[in-house]
Amino acid sequence: MRALILNPPAEHTLPEYPDEEGNRFVETEDFGRFPPLGALYVLTYLTVHSPWHECYFKDCVGEGISHESLTQVIRKIRPDLVGITSFTISLVDVRKAAATVRRVLPETHICMGGHHPIAFPFEAAGLPEFDSIIVGEGEVAFHCLADRLSKGEDFSGIPGLYTSETIFHWKDKAIKDRRFLSNVMVPAGFIDDLGSLPVPDRRFIRHLRYHSILGVSSRLATLVSSRGCPYRCTYCDVPYKTYRERTVVDVVDEMEGCIEMGYDEFHFYDDLFNITPEKVIRFCDELERRCLSPRWDFRGRVNTVTKASLLRAVKAGCRMISFGVETGTDKGLQLLRKQTSTRQIRRVFTWCKEVGLKTVADFMIGLPFEKTADDVMRNIDFLLELQPDYAQISILTLYPNTKLFEAAREKGLVDMERWRLFLADPSPDFELDHWEEYLSIADLVKLQRKAYLRFYLRPSYIVKSVVNTATPYEFAAKLKGLVKLIRPR
């Protein structure tokens, strides 16, 4: 059997927020291009456990494959099974890619995986272009699907895999599974032992150049040392609440393999890398035991950091940590259920400066407790006080399956019926929701731009940034970001 995992083109991704003229402003895609690591895990598991299948991987975003040219890709590979990874904001492209496969190869089995089916399983299974969906972690389910399809066997009993017929057995049934968010609606695929998963086979993507605008190289590899996040922030819809770790030996083995392939910068894509300071120290110990000092960075929390763990990280090659600060008052942090405080945040950013670690402060504006432009700018005052090396300032987007979305619905600020119509028939004209009780999205976009300019165009910041630029790639990335900010609108 020929199996293809497809990351679809990104031609109709829903903008998180438009500028005042309706165009996109600063969004996640502006901060880099990263491989679809989850999809690569799924295909690698199939190649290892059923090597008799012919396996293909196409990252349309990374390879610049358009919907128009996807037709030729499908004709050339002629897959019997296609798995398409998805996010809800990319649903228009996901469906359009599936329609292309169906038009070219009407008998091919098309399966949707990724984040969207676990967030909206009944709606995903109801899309006519798909023969099946995988809810949750898909390695085992996709492998079983490929094997059973190749043998002509029934696949309806595979855990986590559903069709439009089988999923409705779970309609209106309450699912109680503490491993997930409470609103996961059907039993989902789940990998208890991450050590049972083979390392992603990067030979499928080695010809592609991924990068981060905050990085120093175009030879970037992403890794995960864990899955899940036990925290329950009110704006977040990460469904996996059980935290599972790989061993540090397995993780460093993977890094060594990447170094041999020519990768020289590593970004940990975990939802939460530093679950404890001890985990960071164990990882650094293993790097030092092997005399390795690669450039690496991670996303972390301030309440699970010690100065000792930061010192060890710097010594072992860590160059940067991205912290989800989000807002600048203790009351705001409590309302977001961050389980952090402004005192902790200040202390950790001071420690990072003292030990020589670059920092990214992830911030949000447009929060429910920001009633005026002055409220927003007071939070930006806190950002400036921290003096991080970089800032990412997002406007809060309200997604179903989050506490903030439910709060907004109770106030009449969002309409779930509008979402249901989109999920049944995705349109690129759909507009995502924001908390507009006090400030309109046009107001928030202007404030976002003002906040970015206020942070990045400080003379002291510009001088420091130029002096601390390490590589030509880093300089080009910073220049690109600056042009994005200051170009006339």
LINNORWO-V45886 format. One record per residue. N is the residue number from 1. NEAR is the number of other ideal C-beta (glycine too) atoms within 8 Angstrom. D_LAST is the distance of its C-alpha to the last C-alpha in whole Angstrom. Layout:
# LINNORWO-V45886
n->N near->NEAR d_last->D_LAST
n->N near->NEAR d_last->D_LAST
This chain:
# LINNORWO-V45886
n->1 near->9 d_last->51
n->2 near->12 d_last->47
n->3 near->16 d_last->45
n->4 near->13 d_last->41
n->5 near->15 d_last->38
n->6 near->12 d_last->35
n->7 near->12 d_last->32
n->8 near->14 d_last->30
n->9 near->12 d_last->27
n->10 near->10 d_last->23
n->11 near->7 d_last->22
n->12 near->9 d_last->22
n->13 near->10 d_last->21
n->14 near->11 d_last->20
n->15 near->8 d_last->17
n->16 near->10 d_last->18
n->17 near->14 d_last->15
n->18 near->11 d_last->12
n->19 near->11 d_last->9
n->20 near->8 d_last->9
n->21 near->6 d_last->8
n->22 near->5 d_last->11
n->23 near->7 d_last->9
n->24 near->6 d_last->11
n->25 near->10 d_last->10
n->26 near->9 d_last->12
n->27 near->9 d_last->16
n->28 near->6 d_last->19
n->29 near->7 d_last->19
n->30 near->8 d_last->16
n->31 near->8 d_last->20
n->32 near->10 d_last->22
n->33 near->7 d_last->24
n->34 near->11 d_last->28
n->35 near->10 d_last->31
n->36 near->10 d_last->32
n->37 near->12 d_last->35
n->38 near->9 d_last->36
n->39 near->14 d_last->37
n->40 near->16 d_last->38
n->41 near->11 d_last->41
n->42 near->14 d_last->42
n->43 near->15 d_last->42
n->44 near->12 d_last->44
n->45 near->14 d_last->46
n->46 near->14 d_last->48
n->47 near->11 d_last->48
n->48 near->7 d_last->50
n->49 near->7 d_last->52
n->50 near->9 d_last->53
n->51 near->6 d_last->52
n->52 near->3 d_last->54
n->53 near->12 d_last->51
n->54 near->6 d_last->48
n->55 near->11 d_last->45
n->56 near->10 d_last->42
n->57 near->11 d_last->38
n->58 near->11 d_last->35
n->59 near->11 d_last->32
n->60 near->15 d_last->29
n->61 near->10 d_last->26
n->62 near->11 d_last->28
n->63 near->8 d_last->29
n->64 near->6 d_last->27
n->65 near->9 d_last->29
n->66 near->9 d_last->27
n->67 near->10 d_last->29
n->68 near->5 d_last->30
n->69 near->8 d_last->32
n->70 near->14 d_last->33
n->71 near->10 d_last->36
n->72 near->7 d_last->37
n->73 near->10 d_last->37
n->74 near->13 d_last->39
n->75 near->8 d_last->42
n->76 near->6 d_last->42
n->77 near->9 d_last->43
n->78 near->8 d_last->45
n->79 near->13 d_last->44
n->80 near->10 d_last->47
n->81 near->14 d_last->45
n->82 near->14 d_last->41
n->83 near->17 d_last->39
n->84 near->15 d_last->36
n->85 near->12 d_last->34
n->86 near->15 d_last->31
n->87 near->8 d_last->29
n->88 near->11 d_last->28
n->89 near->8 d_last->25
n->90 near->14 d_last->26
n->91 near->13 d_last->28
n->92 near->12 d_last->27
n->93 near->14 d_last->27
n->94 near->14 d_last->31
n->95 near->11 d_last->32
n->96 near->12 d_last->31
n->97 near->15 d_last->32
n->98 near->15 d_last->36
n->99 near->9 d_last->36
n->100 near->12 d_last->36
n->101 near->14 d_last->39
n->102 near->11 d_last->41
n->103 near->7 d_last->40
n->104 near->8 d_last->41
n->105 near->9 d_last->44
n->106 near->5 d_last->45
n->107 near->3 d_last->48
n->108 near->11 d_last->45
n->109 near->10 d_last->45
n->110 near->13 d_last->42
n->111 near->16 d_last->41
n->112 near->17 d_last->38
n->113 near->14 d_last->38
n->114 near->12 d_last->35
n->115 near->8 d_last->33
n->116 near->14 d_last->33
n->117 near->15 d_last->37
n->118 near->10 d_last->38
n->119 near->12 d_last->35
n->120 near->10 d_last->36
n->121 near->14 d_last->40
n->122 near->10 d_last->41
n->123 near->10 d_last->38
n->124 near->14 d_last->37
n->125 near->14 d_last->41
n->126 near->8 d_last->41
n->127 near->11 d_last->38
n->128 near->4 d_last->40
n->129 near->8 d_last->39
n->130 near->12 d_last->40
n->131 near->6 d_last->44
n->132 near->14 d_last->44
n->133 near->15 d_last->41
n->134 near->17 d_last->42
n->135 near->14 d_last->41
n->136 near->12 d_last->41
n->137 near->11 d_last->42
n->138 near->14 d_last->43
n->139 near->12 d_last->45
n->140 near->12 d_last->48
n->141 near->14 d_last->47
n->142 near->15 d_last->46
n->143 near->12 d_last->48
n->144 near->11 d_last->51
n->145 near->16 d_last->49
n->146 near->14 d_last->49
n->147 near->10 d_last->53
n->148 near->11 d_last->54
n->149 near->13 d_last->52
n->150 near->9 d_last->54
n->151 near->6 d_last->57
n->152 near->4 d_last->57
n->153 near->7 d_last->57
n->154 near->5 d_last->56
n->155 near->11 d_last->53
n->156 near->6 d_last->53
n->157 near->5 d_last->54
n->158 near->10 d_last->51
n->159 near->8 d_last->50
n->160 near->15 d_last->46
n->161 near->15 d_last->46
n->162 near->12 d_last->46
n->163 near->11 d_last->46
n->164 near->7 d_last->46
n->165 near->5 d_last->49
n->166 near->8 d_last->50
n->167 near->14 d_last->47
n->168 near->8 d_last->48
n->169 near->6 d_last->51
n->170 near->9 d_last->49
n->171 near->7 d_last->48
n->172 near->2 d_last->48
n->173 near->6 d_last->50
n->174 near->3 d_last->49
n->175 near->9 d_last->48
n->176 near->4 d_last->49
n->177 near->8 d_last->48
n->178 near->6 d_last->47
n->179 near->7 d_last->46
n->180 near->12 d_last->43
n->181 near->9 d_last->40
n->182 near->4 d_last->43
n->183 near->5 d_last->41
n->184 near->12 d_last->41
n->185 near->7 d_last->43
n->186 near->10 d_last->45
n->187 near->8 d_last->47
n->188 near->13 d_last->45
n->189 near->14 d_last->45
n->190 near->10 d_last->46
n->191 near->12 d_last->47
n->192 near->4 d_last->49
n->193 near->6 d_last->50
n->194 near->10 d_last->47
n->195 near->7 d_last->49
n->196 near->5 d_last->50
n->197 near->9 d_last->47
n->198 near->7 d_last->47
n->199 near->9 d_last->44
n->200 near->8 d_last->42
n->201 near->10 d_last->43
n->202 near->10 d_last->40
n->203 near->5 d_last->41
n->204 near->8 d_last->39
n->205 near->12 d_last->36
n->206 near->7 d_last->37
n->207 near->3 d_last->36
n->208 near->9 d_last->32
n->209 near->5 d_last->30
n->210 near->13 d_last->28
n->211 near->12 d_last->26
n->212 near->10 d_last->25
n->213 near->11 d_last->22
n->214 near->10 d_last->24
n->215 near->14 d_last->27
n->216 near->9 d_last->29
n->217 near->11 d_last->30
n->218 near->7 d_last->29
n->219 near->9 d_last->33
n->220 near->15 d_last->32
n->221 near->12 d_last->34
n->222 near->12 d_last->34
n->223 near->13 d_last->37
n->224 near->10 d_last->38
n->225 near->11 d_last->41
n->226 near->14 d_last->41
n->227 near->11 d_last->40
n->228 near->12 d_last->39
n->229 near->10 d_last->39
n->230 near->9 d_last->41
n->231 near->10 d_last->39
n->232 near->8 d_last->37
n->233 near->8 d_last->34
n->234 near->11 d_last->33
n->235 near->10 d_last->30
n->236 near->9 d_last->31
n->237 near->9 d_last->33
n->238 near->8 d_last->34
n->239 near->12 d_last->37
n->240 near->12 d_last->40
n->241 near->12 d_last->41
n->242 near->10 d_last->44
n->243 near->11 d_last->43
n->244 near->11 d_last->45
n->245 near->9 d_last->45
n->246 near->11 d_last->46
n->247 near->7 d_last->49
n->248 near->12 d_last->47
n->249 near->7 d_last->50
n->250 near->10 d_last->48
n->251 near->13 d_last->44
n->252 near->13 d_last->45
n->253 near->9 d_last->47
n->254 near->10 d_last->44
n->255 near->15 d_last->42
n->256 near->10 d_last->45
n->257 near->9 d_last->45
n->258 near->12 d_last->41
n->259 near->11 d_last->42
n->260 near->6 d_last->45
n->261 near->8 d_last->42
n->262 near->6 d_last->40
n->263 near->10 d_last->37
n->264 near->8 d_last->37
n->265 near->13 d_last->34
n->266 near->14 d_last->35
n->267 near->14 d_last->32
n->268 near->13 d_last->34
n->269 near->9 d_last->33
n->270 near->11 d_last->35
n->271 near->9 d_last->34
n->272 near->15 d_last->36
n->273 near->12 d_last->38
n->274 near->13 d_last->39
n->275 near->10 d_last->42
n->276 near->7 d_last->44
n->277 near->11 d_last->44
n->278 near->7 d_last->47
n->279 near->12 d_last->45
n->280 near->13 d_last->43
n->281 near->11 d_last->46
n->282 near->9 d_last->48
n->283 near->13 d_last->45
n->284 near->13 d_last->45
n->285 near->10 d_last->49
n->286 near->12 d_last->49
n->287 near->14 d_last->47
n->288 near->11 d_last->49
n->289 near->6 d_last->52
n->290 near->8 d_last->51
n->291 near->5 d_last->50
n->292 near->12 d_last->46
n->293 near->7 d_last->43
n->294 near->11 d_last->40
n->295 near->10 d_last->36
n->296 near->12 d_last->35
n->297 near->14 d_last->33
n->298 near->12 d_last->33
n->299 near->12 d_last->32
n->300 near->12 d_last->34
n->301 near->11 d_last->35
n->302 near->12 d_last->36
n->303 near->7 d_last->39
n->304 near->10 d_last->41
n->305 near->13 d_last->40
n->306 near->6 d_last->43
n->307 near->9 d_last->43
n->308 near->8 d_last->46
n->309 near->13 d_last->44
n->310 near->13 d_last->41
n->311 near->9 d_last->43
n->312 near->12 d_last->44
n->313 near->12 d_last->41
n->314 near->10 d_last->40
n->315 near->8 d_last->43
n->316 near->12 d_last->43
n->317 near->10 d_last->40
n->318 near->12 d_last->37
n->319 near->9 d_last->34
n->320 near->11 d_last->32
n->321 near->14 d_last->32
n->322 near->12 d_last->29
n->323 near->15 d_last->30
n->324 near->8 d_last->29
n->325 near->13 d_last->29
n->326 near->11 d_last->27
n->327 near->12 d_last->27
n->328 near->13 d_last->29
n->329 near->10 d_last->32
n->330 near->7 d_last->35
n->331 near->7 d_last->35
n->332 near->13 d_last->32
n->333 near->13 d_last->33
n->334 near->8 d_last->36
n->335 near->10 d_last->34
n->336 near->12 d_last->33
n->337 near->10 d_last->36
n->338 near->10 d_last->35
n->339 near->5 d_last->38
n->340 near->9 d_last->37
n->341 near->7 d_last->37
n->342 near->10 d_last->35
n->343 near->6 d_last->38
n->344 near->10 d_last->38
n->345 near->13 d_last->34
n->346 near->10 d_last->35
n->347 near->9 d_last->38
n->348 near->11 d_last->37
n->349 near->14 d_last->34
n->350 near->8 d_last->36
n->351 near->11 d_last->38
n->352 near->12 d_last->36
n->353 near->10 d_last->35
n->354 near->7 d_last->39
n->355 near->10 d_last->40
n->356 near->5 d_last->37
n->357 near->13 d_last->35
n->358 near->10 d_last->31
n->359 near->15 d_last->29
n->360 near->14 d_last->26
n->361 near->13 d_last->26
n->362 near->12 d_last->24
n->363 near->16 d_last->23
n->364 near->12 d_last->22
n->365 near->16 d_last->21
n->366 near->12 d_last->21
n->367 near->12 d_last->25
n->368 near->9 d_last->28
n->369 near->8 d_last->29
n->370 near->12 d_last->26
n->371 near->6 d_last->26
n->372 near->8 d_last->24
n->373 near->8 d_last->21
n->374 near->6 d_last->23
n->375 near->10 d_last->25
n->376 near->15 d_last->22
n->377 near->11 d_last->22
n->378 near->10 d_last->25
n->379 near->15 d_last->25
n->380 near->15 d_last->22
n->381 near->9 d_last->25
n->382 near->13 d_last->27
n->383 near->16 d_last->25
n->384 near->10 d_last->25
n->385 near->8 d_last->29
n->386 near->12 d_last->29
n->387 near->6 d_last->28
n->388 near->10 d_last->27
n->389 near->8 d_last->26
n->390 near->9 d_last->23
n->391 near->12 d_last->21
n->392 near->10 d_last->20
n->393 near->13 d_last->18
n->394 near->12 d_last->19
n->395 near->13 d_last->18
n->396 near->12 d_last->22
n->397 near->10 d_last->22
n->398 near->13 d_last->26
n->399 near->11 d_last->28
n->400 near->9 d_last->31
n->401 near->9 d_last->34
n->402 near->12 d_last->33
n->403 near->9 d_last->34
n->404 near->12 d_last->31
n->405 near->13 d_last->31
n->406 near->8 d_last->34
n->407 near->10 d_last->34
n->408 near->13 d_last->31
n->409 near->11 d_last->33
n->410 near->6 d_last->36
n->411 near->7 d_last->33
n->412 near->4 d_last->32
n->413 near->10 d_last->29
n->414 near->10 d_last->29
n->415 near->6 d_last->31
n->416 near->8 d_last->33
n->417 near->6 d_last->34
n->418 near->8 d_last->30
n->419 near->10 d_last->30
n->420 near->9 d_last->34
n->421 near->8 d_last->33
n->422 near->11 d_last->30
n->423 near->11 d_last->32
n->424 near->8 d_last->35
n->425 near->5 d_last->32
n->426 near->10 d_last->29
n->427 near->7 d_last->26
n->428 near->7 d_last->22
n->429 near->4 d_last->21
n->430 near->8 d_last->23
n->431 near->5 d_last->21
n->432 near->12 d_last->22
n->433 near->10 d_last->23
n->434 near->12 d_last->22
n->435 near->11 d_last->24
n->436 near->8 d_last->23
n->437 near->6 d_last->26
n->438 near->6 d_last->25
n->439 near->12 d_last->21
n->440 near->6 d_last->19
n->441 near->11 d_last->16
n->442 near->7 d_last->13
n->443 near->9 d_last->15
n->444 near->15 d_last->15
n->445 near->14 d_last->12
n->446 near->9 d_last->11
n->447 near->13 d_last->14
n->448 near->15 d_last->14
n->449 near->13 d_last->11
n->450 near->9 d_last->13
n->451 near->15 d_last->16
n->452 near->12 d_last->15
n->453 near->10 d_last->14
n->454 near->10 d_last->17
n->455 near->13 d_last->19
n->456 near->12 d_last->18
n->457 near->10 d_last->17
n->458 near->9 d_last->21
n->459 near->6 d_last->23
n->460 near->6 d_last->26
n->461 near->10 d_last->24
n->462 near->10 d_last->22
n->463 near->8 d_last->26
n->464 near->8 d_last->27
n->465 near->10 d_last->25
n->466 near->7 d_last->26
n->467 near->6 d_last->29
n->468 near->7 d_last->30
n->469 near->9 d_last->28
n->470 near->5 d_last->31
n->471 near->8 d_last->30
n->472 near->5 d_last->28
n->473 near->11 d_last->26
n->474 near->11 d_last->25
n->475 near->9 d_last->24
n->476 near->8 d_last->22
n->477 near->13 d_last->21
n->478 near->11 d_last->20
n->479 near->8 d_last->18
n->480 near->9 d_last->16
n->481 near->11 d_last->15
n->482 near->9 d_last->14
n->483 near->8 d_last->11
n->484 near->9 d_last->10
n->485 near->12 d_last->10
n->486 near->7 d_last->9
n->487 near->6 d_last->6
n->488 near->2 d_last->4
n->489 near->7 d_last->0
